[in-house]
Each structure stands twice: as structure tokens, then as C-alpha cells.
């Protein structure tokens, strides 16, 4: 496994599976990510001064770091949450062929 700069996993959450899957497909269609994974999760969080919990759908997007701002804007424009989670975590290592695939699928 090689250490690589320039790749991130961008994560967001959604309250609805269909909306999460639709967002994942839209992002991949726009070539802002090579792929997206949609997972059911249970979240506990502060909101409006109290601890809340609920089921959500996490979406992880694999992309190039240079697309991070465009991807965040794309997610934010289409998200139903007042303050959606949009975080990017750097990829510190990966299979070179997989990383090349991400590049190929997110390049014009």
C-alpha cells in the first residue's frame, strides 16, 4: 500500500435512504466522486440545545482532494438539513490501481 496525497473521503448523512442514494448517484454522475457508499447508521448529537438521536444514512464519497470544495458545494445545495455534515478525511494510503481509478473517473 502506497502513501498518497491528493485523495479524500467526503462524508455526509441523510435522514432518508432514497435521498441519500439519489445524492450519491448525482455526485457520481457529475464526476465529483468515483464512487459513493451508502450505509445505515444510528446517530446521537446535540441539536437545538438538547441531545437527540435518530437513524440516518451515511454517504462516503471517494474523490480527489482538488474536488473537495466543489463536492461540498454540490452536497450543500441539495441537502435538506440546516447544517449538513460535510467532512473530508485525507486518504493516507491506498492501492495505486484504485487511486488511479479514482483519478480517471473524476477527470473531465
VMD Tcl script that builds the backbone (N, CA, C; Angstrom):
set m [mol new atoms 324]
animate dup $m
set s [atomselect $m all]
$s set {name element resname resid chain x y z} {
  {N N UNK 1 A 0.847 -1.184 0.000}
  {CA C UNK 1 A 0.000 0.000 0.000}
  {C C UNK 1 A 0.882 1.233 0.000}
  {N N UNK 2 A 0.618 2.120 -0.934}
  {CA C UNK 2 A 1.392 3.350 -1.042}
  {C C UNK 2 A 0.746 4.480 -0.253}
  {N N UNK 3 A 1.571 5.368 0.276}
  {CA C UNK 3 A 1.062 6.597 0.866}
  {C C UNK 3 A 0.828 7.581 -0.267}
  {N N UNK 4 A -0.333 8.220 -0.249}
  {CA C UNK 4 A -0.704 9.107 -1.343}
  {C C UNK 4 A -1.240 10.422 -0.801}
  {N N UNK 5 A -0.907 11.504 -1.479}
  {CA C UNK 5 A -1.545 12.790 -1.231}
  {C C UNK 5 A -2.562 13.012 -2.332}
  {N N UNK 6 A -3.552 13.789 -2.030}
  {CA C UNK 6 A -4.448 14.185 -3.087}
  {C C UNK 6 A -5.762 13.446 -3.172}
  {N N UNK 7 A -6.068 12.578 -2.211}
  {CA C UNK 7 A -7.334 11.863 -2.212}
  {C C UNK 7 A -8.017 12.044 -0.866}
  {N N UNK 8 A -9.337 12.101 -0.893}
  {CA C UNK 8 A -10.122 12.255 0.327}
  {C C UNK 8 A -11.358 11.372 0.255}
  {N N UNK 9 A -11.904 11.087 1.436}
  {CA C UNK 9 A -13.231 10.510 1.557}
  {C C UNK 9 A -14.090 11.598 2.181}
  {N N UNK 10 A -15.100 12.024 1.456}
  {CA C UNK 10 A -16.019 13.060 1.930}
  {C C UNK 10 A -17.275 12.362 2.419}
  {N N UNK 11 A -17.695 12.713 3.628}
  {CA C UNK 11 A -18.843 12.065 4.252}
  {C C UNK 11 A -19.955 13.076 4.511}
  {N N UNK 12 A -21.178 12.630 4.280}
  {CA C UNK 12 A -22.364 13.367 4.684}
  {C C UNK 12 A -23.372 12.358 5.218}
  {N N UNK 13 A -24.436 12.857 5.830}
  {CA C UNK 13 A -25.511 11.989 6.310}
  {C C UNK 13 A -26.840 12.523 5.788}
  {N N UNK 14 A -27.814 11.632 5.730}
  {CA C UNK 14 A -29.163 11.997 5.298}
  {C C UNK 14 A -30.169 11.256 6.155}
  {N N UNK 15 A -31.349 11.863 6.316}
  {CA C UNK 15 A -32.393 11.234 7.126}
  {C C UNK 15 A -33.154 10.161 6.362}
  {N N UNK 16 A -33.007 10.131 5.043}
  {CA C UNK 16 A -33.837 9.285 4.196}
  {C C UNK 16 A -32.959 8.480 3.232}
  {N N UNK 17 A -33.187 7.177 3.160}
  {CA C UNK 17 A -32.366 6.320 2.293}
  {C C UNK 17 A -32.468 6.720 0.830}
  {N N UNK 18 A -33.663 6.994 0.362}
  {CA C UNK 18 A -33.832 7.354 -1.048}
  {C C UNK 18 A -33.081 8.636 -1.379}
  {N N UNK 19 A -33.179 9.637 -0.496}
  {CA C UNK 19 A -32.455 10.893 -0.721}
  {C C UNK 19 A -30.943 10.661 -0.706}
  {N N UNK 20 A -30.483 9.807 0.201}
  {CA C UNK 20 A -29.047 9.501 0.277}
  {C C UNK 20 A -28.581 8.839 -1.013}
  {N N UNK 21 A -29.332 7.868 -1.492}
  {CA C UNK 21 A -28.965 7.163 -2.731}
  {C C UNK 21 A -29.057 8.090 -3.947}
  {N N UNK 22 A -30.062 8.950 -3.970}
  {CA C UNK 22 A -30.189 9.912 -5.075}
  {C C UNK 22 A -29.011 10.879 -5.089}
  {N N UNK 23 A -28.612 11.360 -3.919}
  {CA C UNK 23 A -27.456 12.253 -3.830}
  {C C UNK 23 A -26.196 11.530 -4.284}
  {N N UNK 24 A -26.006 10.293 -3.834}
  {CA C UNK 24 A -24.834 9.511 -4.233}
  {C C UNK 24 A -24.762 9.381 -5.751}
  {N N UNK 25 A -25.884 9.052 -6.374}
  {CA C UNK 25 A -25.909 8.890 -7.828}
  {C C UNK 25 A -25.635 10.205 -8.546}
  {N N UNK 26 A -26.200 11.297 -8.050}
  {CA C UNK 26 A -25.989 12.607 -8.679}
  {C C UNK 26 A -24.522 13.015 -8.624}
  {N N UNK 27 A -23.878 12.793 -7.483}
  {CA C UNK 27 A -22.468 13.152 -7.335}
  {C C UNK 27 A -21.603 12.340 -8.290}
  {N N UNK 28 A -21.842 11.047 -8.362}
  {CA C UNK 28 A -21.043 10.194 -9.243}
  {C C UNK 28 A -21.306 10.560 -10.706}
  {N N UNK 29 A -22.569 10.823 -11.055}
  {CA C UNK 29 A -22.897 11.239 -12.429}
  {C C UNK 29 A -22.159 12.517 -12.823}
  {N N UNK 30 A -22.019 13.445 -11.872}
  {CA C UNK 30 A -21.315 14.708 -12.126}
  {C C UNK 30 A -19.800 14.549 -12.123}
  {N N UNK 31 A -19.324 13.338 -11.838}
  {CA C UNK 31 A -17.886 13.021 -11.789}
  {C C UNK 31 A -17.163 13.762 -10.672}
  {N N UNK 32 A -17.921 14.116 -9.608}
  {CA C UNK 32 A -17.300 14.744 -8.442}
  {C C UNK 32 A -16.745 13.696 -7.487}
  {N N UNK 33 A -17.099 12.447 -7.691}
  {CA C UNK 33 A -16.545 11.317 -6.933}
  {C C UNK 33 A -16.566 10.098 -7.846}
  {N N UNK 34 A -15.621 9.199 -7.615}
  {CA C UNK 34 A -15.570 7.974 -8.411}
  {C C UNK 34 A -16.620 6.983 -7.952}
  {N N UNK 35 A -16.912 6.999 -6.662}
  {CA C UNK 35 A -17.938 6.113 -6.128}
  {C C UNK 35 A -18.462 6.681 -4.818}
  {N N UNK 36 A -19.611 6.148 -4.417}
  {CA C UNK 36 A -20.219 6.537 -3.154}
  {C C UNK 36 A -20.768 5.282 -2.497}
  {N N UNK 37 A -20.619 5.211 -1.199}
  {CA C UNK 37 A -21.169 4.098 -0.440}
  {C C UNK 37 A -22.203 4.635 0.526}
  {N N UNK 38 A -23.345 3.976 0.596}
  {CA C UNK 38 A -24.456 4.398 1.437}
  {C C UNK 38 A -24.644 3.350 2.530}
  {N N UNK 39 A -24.604 3.800 3.796}
  {CA C UNK 39 A -24.670 2.901 4.952}
  {C C UNK 39 A -25.741 3.362 5.934}
  {N N UNK 40 A -26.525 2.448 6.508}
  {CA C UNK 40 A -27.426 2.845 7.597}
  {C C UNK 40 A -26.622 3.046 8.880}
  {N N UNK 41 A -26.931 4.109 9.626}
  {CA C UNK 41 A -26.253 4.389 10.891}
  {C C UNK 41 A -27.252 4.896 11.924}
  {N N UNK 42 A -26.845 4.882 13.165}
  {CA C UNK 42 A -27.623 5.470 14.248}
  {C C UNK 42 A -26.788 6.605 14.834}
  {N N UNK 43 A -27.353 7.805 14.878}
  {CA C UNK 43 A -26.602 8.980 15.310}
  {C C UNK 43 A -27.138 9.524 16.631}
  {N N UNK 44 A -26.221 10.045 17.451}
  {CA C UNK 44 A -26.546 10.763 18.683}
  {C C UNK 44 A -25.826 12.102 18.578}
  {N N UNK 45 A -26.558 13.221 18.792}
  {CA C UNK 45 A -25.972 14.528 18.521}
  {C C UNK 45 A -26.704 15.616 19.304}
  {N N UNK 46 A -26.010 16.761 19.470}
  {CA C UNK 46 A -26.631 17.957 20.032}
  {C C UNK 46 A -27.343 18.685 18.920}
  {N N UNK 47 A -28.597 19.125 19.175}
  {CA C UNK 47 A -29.296 19.983 18.225}
  {C C UNK 47 A -30.358 20.777 18.978}
  {N N UNK 48 A -30.374 22.066 18.757}
  {CA C UNK 48 A -31.330 22.957 19.426}
  {C C UNK 48 A -31.296 22.803 20.944}
  {N N UNK 49 A -30.092 22.687 21.507}
  {CA C UNK 49 A -29.913 22.679 22.948}
  {C C UNK 49 A -30.200 21.380 23.659}
  {N N UNK 50 A -30.355 20.304 22.908}
  {CA C UNK 50 A -30.603 19.023 23.573}
  {C C UNK 50 A -29.967 17.868 22.812}
  {N N UNK 51 A -29.776 16.760 23.514}
  {CA C UNK 51 A -29.242 15.562 22.887}
  {C C UNK 51 A -30.391 14.864 22.156}
  {N N UNK 52 A -30.132 14.559 20.907}
  {CA C UNK 52 A -31.119 13.858 20.091}
  {C C UNK 52 A -30.484 12.606 19.497}
  {N N UNK 53 A -31.309 11.733 19.000}
  {CA C UNK 53 A -30.796 10.544 18.318}
  {C C UNK 53 A -31.749 10.176 17.197}
  {N N UNK 54 A -31.234 9.461 16.253}
  {CA C UNK 54 A -32.076 9.036 15.144}
  {C C UNK 54 A -31.306 8.191 14.156}
  {N N UNK 55 A -32.043 7.502 13.332}
  {CA C UNK 55 A -31.439 6.713 12.266}
  {C C UNK 55 A -31.173 7.617 11.075}
  {N N UNK 56 A -30.026 7.421 10.466}
  {CA C UNK 56 A -29.641 8.194 9.297}
  {C C UNK 56 A -28.957 7.264 8.304}
  {N N UNK 57 A -28.629 7.844 7.156}
  {CA C UNK 57 A -27.883 7.143 6.121}
  {C C UNK 57 A -26.607 7.932 5.860}
  {N N UNK 58 A -25.460 7.281 6.059}
  {CA C UNK 58 A -24.164 7.918 5.809}
  {C C UNK 58 A -23.756 7.643 4.371}
  {N N UNK 59 A -23.255 8.677 3.723}
  {CA C UNK 59 A -22.756 8.533 2.359}
  {C C UNK 59 A -21.282 8.922 2.354}
  {N N UNK 60 A -20.435 8.002 1.917}
  {CA C UNK 60 A -18.989 8.234 1.802}
  {C C UNK 60 A -18.626 8.327 0.323}
  {N N UNK 61 A -18.041 9.448 -0.048}
  {CA C UNK 61 A -17.635 9.688 -1.434}
  {C C UNK 61 A -16.119 9.577 -1.547}
  {N N UNK 62 A -15.614 8.809 -2.510}
  {CA C UNK 62 A -14.186 8.701 -2.775}
  {C C UNK 62 A -13.845 9.633 -3.926}
  {N N UNK 63 A -12.931 10.578 -3.680}
  {CA C UNK 63 A -12.635 11.575 -4.701}
  {C C UNK 63 A -11.225 12.131 -4.549}
  {N N UNK 64 A -10.877 13.006 -5.481}
  {CA C UNK 64 A -9.607 13.727 -5.406}
  {C C UNK 64 A -9.779 14.936 -4.491}
  {N N UNK 65 A -8.745 15.260 -3.740}
  {CA C UNK 65 A -8.814 16.388 -2.813}
  {C C UNK 65 A -9.149 17.688 -3.531}
  {N N UNK 66 A -8.696 17.849 -4.738}
  {CA C UNK 66 A -8.948 19.058 -5.500}
  {C C UNK 66 A -10.411 19.289 -5.834}
  {N N UNK 67 A -11.231 18.259 -5.712}
  {CA C UNK 67 A -12.664 18.392 -5.969}
  {C C UNK 67 A -13.462 18.644 -4.691}
  {N N UNK 68 A -12.780 18.690 -3.549}
  {CA C UNK 68 A -13.457 18.788 -2.260}
  {C C UNK 68 A -14.401 19.970 -2.131}
  {N N UNK 69 A -13.968 21.150 -2.528}
  {CA C UNK 69 A -14.821 22.337 -2.404}
  {C C UNK 69 A -16.037 22.250 -3.321}
  {N N UNK 70 A -15.831 21.806 -4.545}
  {CA C UNK 70 A -16.964 21.659 -5.471}
  {C C UNK 70 A -17.948 20.610 -4.977}
  {N N UNK 71 A -17.417 19.505 -4.450}
  {CA C UNK 71 A -18.275 18.451 -3.924}
  {C C UNK 71 A -19.069 18.961 -2.719}
  {N N UNK 72 A -18.404 19.669 -1.808}
  {CA C UNK 72 A -19.095 20.210 -0.632}
  {C C UNK 72 A -20.214 21.164 -1.050}
  {N N UNK 73 A -19.955 22.019 -2.026}
  {CA C UNK 73 A -20.975 22.950 -2.503}
  {C C UNK 73 A -22.146 22.194 -3.141}
  {N N UNK 74 A -21.841 21.178 -3.917}
  {CA C UNK 74 A -22.870 20.374 -4.575}
  {C C UNK 74 A -23.765 19.704 -3.536}
  {N N UNK 75 A -23.151 19.125 -2.516}
  {CA C UNK 75 A -23.915 18.485 -1.439}
  {C C UNK 75 A -24.769 19.523 -0.715}
  {N N UNK 76 A -24.150 20.634 -0.321}
  {CA C UNK 76 A -24.852 21.662 0.436}
  {C C UNK 76 A -26.057 22.235 -0.289}
  {N N UNK 77 A -25.954 22.405 -1.606}
  {CA C UNK 77 A -27.056 22.956 -2.395}
  {C C UNK 77 A -28.250 22.017 -2.455}
  {N N UNK 78 A -28.018 20.721 -2.280}
  {CA C UNK 78 A -29.080 19.728 -2.451}
  {C C UNK 78 A -29.542 19.095 -1.140}
  {N N UNK 79 A -28.976 19.522 -0.041}
  {CA C UNK 79 A -29.244 18.854 1.235}
  {C C UNK 79 A -30.418 19.485 1.966}
  {N N UNK 80 A -31.182 18.658 2.648}
  {CA C UNK 80 A -32.356 19.151 3.377}
  {C C UNK 80 A -32.038 19.614 4.798}
  {N N UNK 81 A -30.874 19.245 5.344}
  {CA C UNK 81 A -30.523 19.656 6.706}
  {C C UNK 81 A -30.122 21.121 6.732}
  {N N UNK 82 A -30.425 21.815 7.846}
  {CA C UNK 82 A -29.962 23.193 8.028}
  {C C UNK 82 A -28.447 23.255 8.038}
  {N N UNK 83 A -27.825 22.319 8.742}
  {CA C UNK 83 A -26.373 22.247 8.836}
  {C C UNK 83 A -25.938 20.807 8.555}
  {N N UNK 84 A -25.797 20.463 7.276}
  {CA C UNK 84 A -25.433 19.080 6.970}
  {C C UNK 84 A -23.981 18.782 7.334}
  {N N UNK 85 A -23.765 17.541 7.730}
  {CA C UNK 85 A -22.383 17.078 7.909}
  {C C UNK 85 A -21.753 16.985 6.531}
  {N N UNK 86 A -20.645 17.695 6.353}
  {CA C UNK 86 A -19.817 17.551 5.157}
  {C C UNK 86 A -18.385 17.625 5.649}
  {N N UNK 87 A -17.740 16.467 5.783}
  {CA C UNK 87 A -16.367 16.423 6.262}
  {C C UNK 87 A -15.522 15.625 5.280}
  {N N UNK 88 A -14.271 16.029 5.160}
  {CA C UNK 88 A -13.330 15.329 4.294}
  {C C UNK 88 A -12.196 14.772 5.141}
  {N N UNK 89 A -11.894 13.517 4.934}
  {CA C UNK 89 A -10.801 12.850 5.632}
  {C C UNK 89 A -9.757 12.464 4.581}
  {N N UNK 90 A -8.502 12.849 4.796}
  {CA C UNK 90 A -7.481 12.518 3.796}
  {C C UNK 90 A -7.214 11.017 3.752}
  {N N UNK 91 A -6.966 10.549 2.545}
  {CA C UNK 91 A -6.540 9.166 2.352}
  {C C UNK 91 A -5.031 9.157 2.511}
  {N N UNK 92 A -4.533 8.408 3.481}
  {CA C UNK 92 A -3.092 8.397 3.741}
  {C C UNK 92 A -2.390 7.220 3.078}
  {N N UNK 93 A -3.130 6.307 2.514}
  {CA C UNK 93 A -2.542 5.185 1.802}
  {C C UNK 93 A -3.602 4.469 1.010}
  {N N UNK 94 A -3.179 3.765 0.001}
  {CA C UNK 94 A -4.140 3.032 -0.804}
  {C C UNK 94 A -3.474 2.278 -1.927}
  {N N UNK 95 A -4.206 1.356 -2.482}
  {CA C UNK 95 A -3.728 0.593 -3.627}
  {C C UNK 95 A -3.550 1.545 -4.805}
  {N N UNK 96 A -2.378 1.577 -5.414}
  {CA C UNK 96 A -2.140 2.524 -6.514}
  {C C UNK 96 A -3.161 2.395 -7.647}
  {N N UNK 97 A -3.551 1.180 -7.984}
  {CA C UNK 97 A -4.515 0.992 -9.078}
  {C C UNK 97 A -5.869 1.599 -8.705}
  {N N UNK 98 A -6.286 1.453 -7.455}
  {CA C UNK 98 A -7.559 2.022 -7.008}
  {C C UNK 98 A -7.502 3.543 -7.049}
  {N N UNK 99 A -6.399 4.108 -6.582}
  {CA C UNK 99 A -6.262 5.557 -6.582}
  {C C UNK 99 A -6.219 6.103 -8.004}
  {N N UNK 100 A -5.578 5.384 -8.911}
  {CA C UNK 100 A -5.567 5.789 -10.321}
  {C C UNK 100 A -6.979 5.737 -10.896}
  {N N UNK 101 A -7.764 4.746 -10.476}
  {CA C UNK 101 A -9.155 4.642 -10.923}
  {C C UNK 101 A -9.951 5.859 -10.461}
  {N N UNK 102 A -9.758 6.277 -9.206}
  {CA C UNK 102 A -10.439 7.481 -8.709}
  {C C UNK 102 A -10.094 8.674 -9.595}
  {N N UNK 103 A -8.820 8.823 -9.904}
  {CA C UNK 103 A -8.387 9.927 -10.764}
  {C C UNK 103 A -9.057 9.850 -12.126}
  {N N UNK 104 A -9.036 8.673 -12.718}
  {CA C UNK 104 A -9.607 8.508 -14.058}
  {C C UNK 104 A -11.105 8.813 -14.077}
  {N N UNK 105 A -11.814 8.403 -13.058}
  {CA C UNK 105 A -13.268 8.568 -13.037}
  {C C UNK 105 A -13.722 9.965 -12.618}
  {N N UNK 106 A -12.807 10.772 -12.110}
  {CA C UNK 106 A -13.166 12.135 -11.701}
  {C C UNK 106 A -12.471 13.186 -12.528}
  {N N UNK 107 A -11.926 12.786 -13.659}
  {CA C UNK 107 A -11.241 13.707 -14.543}
  {C C UNK 107 A -12.069 13.865 -15.808}
  {N N UNK 108 A -12.493 15.116 -16.053}
  {CA C UNK 108 A -13.270 15.513 -17.214}
  {C C UNK 108 A -13.684 14.410 -18.098}
}
mol reanalyze $m
mol bondsrecalc $m
mol representation Tube
mol addrep $m
